[in-house]
Structures are given as C-alpha cells and as structure tokens.
C-alpha cells in the first residue's frame, strides 16, 4: 500500500513538473517570437539618450543594427527587442565614426556574434574609434565599405539601398561621410540618414529625386538645423519623422526650425527623448507605430 501511494505521488509530481516545463517553454517561445514570426517588418528606434541606434528585424527573421549610441545602453534596449537566448546579429552598420553612433557598438561586438559589418573608411582620431576598429578585426565578420548604389538583401522580402557616400570619404568631415540608407519592404520605405548634413541632402535630391520618397524619415543629426533641408523634406514626403536624442540635451535637439518645418508639412514627429524606444511595424503596404 505504501509503495502504491508513493508511486501515485511520484506520478502526480512528474505531471506537475512537466506542466511547469511546458508552460515555461510556451512563455519562452512567445518571447523569442515577439518580432520574428508575425509576418511584419519591425524597425525600432532605440532609446540610447543622445545618440542613434536602430534595430531592424525582417519578416524573414534577419536582424540588423544601425549604429549603437554612445555607450552600453544599447544592450539594454536590444534585450527588449531580441530573445534572451539570441546572441547573433546578421548585420551591423556603423553610419560614421562619432562616439554617439559607435560607442555602444563596442559593447555590441563584445556581446553578440556578428556575421556582417558595414562601415566607411572615414575615421576620427579618437580612443573609441581605435577600440571599435580593434573589435571589428577581432570579430572576424565579413566587412564591407559602404558605397553608393550597393543593395543589401535582408532575406527574401526586405532590402537596404545605400544612397551615400560615393567614393573615398577618408578625408571628409565625419557627419558628411555618414552612410545614408533607404530600408525597403514592399511599398514601404524608411529613410535613415545618420548625421548627414544639408549638403548631402541637397546632393541626394539632385541625383536621386523621387526615389527618396519614404513613409518614415530618421531626421539627420538628431533633429539639428544642420540637416532636414526644405528640398529634402519636400522630396522624402514622410508621414513620420523620428528624432533620436536625449532628454534635455545640451544641443537643443530638435531645433525649432526643424520642428516648424515638420509642422508646416503635417508630419508626425516622434522623439525618443519623450517616448523612449519607438517601434514601427509594417506589412509592406502600411506602416504604423506600436503603442
């Protein structure tokens, strides 16, 4: 009788443990498919204070990080977008060598396994650039220099077109050398500008024209008056404009001139300083902000 009771209790305990494991698996599965698996493109403008960091996950599950902000805060924000067990990124793109764009990439390269890295040959003579360059070498990823006209396939459904720079930018001012890209999924485009100034914007208007039209624009240089020229805004025609900046930053970003230009065009401006990380979803026909 005692053995029979013992066996029954053991059986019940075993079932209980299996249920715990099963529900834990379901919870983990839901967490790992928070972005991938919903058939949608995810573009998250990460809250890294005064800096840029953009996480992209395509409907095919390809993951890309554009810039990493100034410090390790990017790891916290990536942890909210990626599964806990996910330690791989398909592409890391560093738009230019200023600390507020690559400082956090030093930590990203240490934490994650990176398959492809895209940069330019423009480098500042700073400690963070030296450390970043060393980490890139140690990563042993496929490395590429961005150049106008290159197109990167992010799986079967999504692509990234490089619009700038063109040619050797080793001697350029760092912001001017920013990699400007257009992320494309179906009929939806995201214009991602790094810190590109108005001179580059005006060049793109002259050379690219209507190709620039995009539903979402990441404002150049954190909403500074040095970017977002009228001609560029008129050609991009965004529905949304994103400012990636720190709260009460000493630069006054976004500048009032840029805010006024957007308001005149009825563009919905979103600011990470006010909203934290800003997440867009797209089905290839529409794009919307995840509340």
C-alpha positions as CSV (number, residue, x, y, z in Angstrom):
1,X,0.0,0.0,0.0
2,X,2.8,2.4,0.9
3,X,4.6,1.7,-2.4
4,X,1.3,2.3,-4.3
5,X,0.8,5.7,-2.6
6,X,4.4,6.6,-3.3
7,X,4.1,5.7,-7.0
8,X,0.9,7.8,-7.3
9,X,2.5,10.8,-5.6
10,X,5.6,10.4,-7.8
11,X,3.4,10.3,-10.9
12,X,1.4,13.4,-9.9
13,X,4.6,15.2,-9.1
14,X,6.0,14.2,-12.5
15,X,2.9,15.5,-14.3
16,X,3.2,18.8,-12.3
17,X,6.9,19.2,-13.3
18,X,6.1,18.5,-17.0
19,X,3.3,21.2,-16.9
20,X,5.8,23.7,-15.4
21,X,8.3,22.9,-18.2
22,X,5.6,23.1,-20.9
23,X,4.2,26.5,-19.8
24,X,7.8,27.7,-19.4
25,X,8.5,26.7,-23.0
26,X,5.4,28.4,-24.2
27,X,6.4,31.6,-22.4
28,X,9.9,31.4,-23.9
29,X,8.6,30.7,-27.3
30,X,6.3,33.7,-27.1
31,X,9.2,35.8,-26.0
32,X,11.5,34.7,-28.8
33,X,8.9,35.4,-31.4
34,X,8.0,38.9,-30.2
35,X,9.2,40.3,-33.5
36,X,10.0,37.5,-35.9
37,X,7.1,35.3,-36.9
38,X,4.4,37.9,-37.0
39,X,4.9,38.3,-40.8
40,X,5.7,42.0,-40.3
41,X,8.8,44.2,-40.5
42,X,10.0,45.7,-37.2
43,X,12.0,48.9,-37.1
44,X,12.8,50.1,-33.6
45,X,14.5,53.4,-32.9
46,X,16.2,52.6,-29.6
47,X,16.3,55.0,-26.7
48,X,20.0,55.4,-26.2
49,X,19.9,59.0,-24.9
50,X,21.9,61.4,-27.1
51,X,22.8,59.1,-30.0
52,X,21.5,56.8,-32.7
53,X,20.7,53.1,-32.7
54,X,18.1,51.4,-35.0
55,X,17.2,47.7,-34.7
56,X,15.6,46.1,-37.8
57,X,14.0,42.6,-37.9
58,X,12.5,41.5,-41.2
59,X,9.6,39.1,-41.7
60,X,12.3,36.5,-42.7
61,X,13.9,36.9,-39.3
62,X,17.0,38.8,-40.5
63,X,18.3,41.2,-37.8
64,X,20.2,44.4,-38.5
65,X,21.6,47.1,-36.1
66,X,22.3,50.5,-37.5
67,X,24.6,52.4,-35.0
68,X,24.8,51.7,-31.3
69,X,24.5,55.0,-29.4
70,X,27.2,56.4,-27.1
71,X,27.5,53.6,-24.6
72,X,26.3,50.2,-23.3
73,X,22.7,51.4,-23.0
74,X,22.1,49.8,-26.4
75,X,22.5,46.4,-24.8
76,X,19.5,47.1,-22.5
77,X,17.4,48.2,-25.4
78,X,18.4,45.3,-27.7
79,X,17.5,43.0,-24.8
80,X,13.9,44.3,-25.0
81,X,13.7,43.6,-28.8
82,X,15.5,40.3,-29.0
83,X,15.0,37.0,-27.3
84,X,17.2,36.4,-24.2
85,X,18.9,33.5,-25.8
86,X,19.6,35.4,-29.1
87,X,23.2,36.4,-29.3
88,X,23.5,36.8,-33.1
89,X,23.1,39.8,-35.4
90,X,23.2,39.3,-39.2
91,X,24.3,42.9,-40.0
92,X,25.8,45.8,-38.0
93,X,26.1,49.1,-39.9
94,X,28.1,52.0,-38.4
95,X,27.0,55.2,-40.2
96,X,30.0,57.1,-39.2
97,X,32.8,57.3,-36.5
98,X,31.4,59.7,-34.0
99,X,31.0,58.3,-30.4
100,X,27.3,58.8,-30.2
101,X,26.9,56.4,-33.0
102,X,29.7,53.8,-32.5
103,X,30.4,54.0,-28.8
104,X,27.8,51.3,-28.0
105,X,28.8,49.2,-30.9
106,X,32.0,48.3,-28.9
107,X,29.8,46.6,-26.4
108,X,27.6,45.0,-29.1
109,X,30.6,43.4,-30.8
110,X,31.6,42.0,-27.4
111,X,28.2,40.6,-26.5
112,X,26.9,39.4,-29.9
113,X,28.2,37.3,-32.8
114,X,28.1,39.4,-35.9
115,X,28.0,38.0,-39.4
116,X,28.5,41.2,-41.5
117,X,29.8,44.6,-40.6
118,X,29.4,47.7,-42.9
119,X,31.4,50.9,-42.3
120,X,33.2,53.6,-44.2
121,X,37.0,54.4,-44.4
122,X,36.3,57.7,-42.6
123,X,37.7,57.6,-39.0
124,X,38.2,60.1,-36.2
125,X,41.4,60.0,-34.3
126,X,39.7,59.1,-31.0
127,X,40.0,56.3,-28.5
128,X,36.5,54.9,-29.2
129,X,37.4,54.6,-32.9
130,X,40.6,52.7,-32.2
131,X,38.7,50.3,-29.8
132,X,35.9,49.9,-32.3
133,X,38.3,49.1,-35.1
134,X,40.1,46.6,-33.0
135,X,36.8,44.9,-32.1
136,X,35.8,44.7,-35.8
137,X,39.1,43.0,-36.6
138,X,38.7,40.5,-33.7
139,X,35.1,39.8,-34.7
140,X,36.3,38.2,-37.9
141,X,33.0,39.0,-39.6
142,X,32.5,39.8,-43.2
143,X,33.4,43.5,-43.5
144,X,32.4,45.9,-46.2
145,X,32.9,49.6,-47.1
146,X,29.6,51.3,-48.0
147,X,29.4,52.9,-51.3
148,X,26.5,54.5,-53.3
149,X,24.4,52.0,-55.3
150,X,25.1,48.9,-53.2
151,X,21.9,47.0,-52.3
152,X,21.8,44.6,-49.4
153,X,19.2,41.8,-49.3
154,X,17.8,41.2,-45.8
155,X,16.2,37.9,-46.6
156,X,13.7,37.5,-49.4
157,X,11.4,40.4,-48.6
158,X,13.5,43.4,-47.4
159,X,16.4,45.3,-48.8
160,X,18.7,48.2,-47.9
161,X,19.9,50.6,-50.6
162,X,22.9,52.7,-49.9
163,X,22.5,56.3,-51.1
164,X,25.6,57.9,-49.7
165,X,28.6,58.1,-49.5
166,X,30.0,57.8,-53.0
167,X,33.7,57.1,-53.4
168,X,36.6,57.6,-50.9
169,X,35.5,59.5,-47.8
170,X,38.6,59.1,-45.7
171,X,39.3,62.8,-45.7
172,X,35.7,64.0,-45.3
173,X,34.2,65.6,-42.2
174,X,32.6,62.7,-40.2
175,X,29.0,63.8,-40.4
176,X,29.3,64.4,-44.1
177,X,30.7,60.9,-44.6
178,X,27.6,59.3,-42.9
179,X,26.1,56.3,-44.6
180,X,22.6,57.2,-45.8
181,X,20.3,54.2,-46.4
182,X,16.8,53.5,-47.5
183,X,15.2,50.4,-46.0
184,X,12.6,48.9,-48.3
185,X,9.8,46.4,-47.6
186,X,7.1,46.1,-50.2
187,X,5.6,49.6,-50.8
188,X,7.1,51.0,-47.6
189,X,10.4,52.8,-47.1
190,X,12.4,54.1,-44.2
191,X,15.0,56.9,-44.9
192,X,17.8,56.6,-42.4
193,X,20.3,59.4,-42.6
194,X,22.9,59.2,-39.8
195,X,24.2,62.7,-39.2
196,X,24.2,63.7,-42.9
197,X,24.1,67.5,-43.3
198,X,22.0,69.6,-45.7
199,X,24.8,69.5,-48.3
200,X,24.4,65.7,-48.7
201,X,20.6,66.0,-48.6
202,X,20.7,68.5,-51.4
203,X,23.0,66.3,-53.4
204,X,20.6,63.4,-53.0
205,X,17.7,65.5,-54.1
206,X,19.5,66.4,-57.3
207,X,20.8,62.9,-58.1
208,X,18.0,60.6,-56.7
209,X,14.8,62.6,-56.9
210,X,11.6,60.7,-56.3
211,X,13.5,57.6,-55.2
212,X,13.9,59.4,-51.8
213,X,10.2,59.3,-51.0
214,X,9.7,57.4,-47.7
215,X,7.0,56.9,-45.2
216,X,9.4,57.2,-42.2
217,X,12.4,59.6,-42.0
218,X,15.0,59.4,-39.3
219,X,15.9,63.1,-39.0
220,X,19.6,63.8,-39.7
221,X,21.8,64.8,-36.8
222,X,19.2,64.3,-34.1
223,X,16.9,67.0,-35.5
224,X,19.6,69.6,-35.8
225,X,19.2,72.6,-38.1
226,X,22.3,71.4,-39.9
227,X,20.0,68.8,-41.6
228,X,16.4,68.4,-42.8
229,X,16.6,71.0,-45.6
230,X,13.3,72.1,-47.2
231,X,14.1,70.5,-50.5
232,X,14.9,67.2,-48.9
233,X,11.8,67.1,-46.8
234,X,9.7,68.0,-49.9
235,X,11.2,65.1,-51.8
236,X,11.1,62.5,-49.0
237,X,7.5,63.4,-48.1
238,X,7.5,61.5,-44.8
239,X,4.4,60.6,-42.8
240,X,6.6,60.2,-39.7
241,X,9.8,61.8,-38.7
242,X,11.9,60.4,-35.8
243,X,14.2,62.3,-33.6
244,X,16.8,60.2,-31.8
245,X,18.0,62.4,-28.9
246,X,18.5,62.7,-25.2
247,X,16.1,64.4,-22.9
248,X,17.1,68.0,-22.1
249,X,20.2,67.6,-24.2
250,X,22.7,70.5,-24.2
251,X,22.5,70.8,-28.0
252,X,18.8,71.8,-28.0
253,X,17.8,69.0,-30.3
254,X,15.5,69.0,-32.1
255,X,16.0,72.6,-33.2
256,X,12.9,74.8,-33.5
257,X,13.5,75.4,-37.2
258,X,13.2,71.7,-37.9
259,X,10.1,71.3,-35.7
260,X,8.4,74.2,-37.6
261,X,9.3,72.7,-41.0
262,X,7.7,69.4,-40.0
263,X,4.6,71.1,-38.6
264,X,4.1,73.0,-41.8
265,X,4.0,69.7,-43.7
266,X,1.8,67.9,-41.2
267,X,4.5,65.4,-40.4
268,X,4.0,63.4,-37.3
269,X,7.2,63.9,-35.3
270,X,8.3,61.3,-32.7
271,X,11.2,61.8,-30.2
272,X,12.9,59.1,-28.2
273,X,13.6,61.7,-25.6
274,X,9.8,61.9,-25.0
275,X,8.6,58.4,-26.0
276,X,11.6,56.1,-25.2
277,X,12.2,53.5,-27.8
278,X,9.9,54.0,-30.8
279,X,8.8,50.8,-32.7
280,X,7.3,50.7,-36.2
281,X,5.6,47.7,-37.8
282,X,4.8,47.3,-41.5
283,X,3.1,44.7,-43.6
284,X,4.6,46.1,-46.8
285,X,1.6,48.2,-47.6
286,X,1.1,50.2,-44.4
287,X,3.3,51.3,-41.6
288,X,2.3,52.2,-38.0
289,X,3.7,52.9,-34.5
290,X,3.3,50.2,-31.9
291,X,1.8,51.8,-28.8
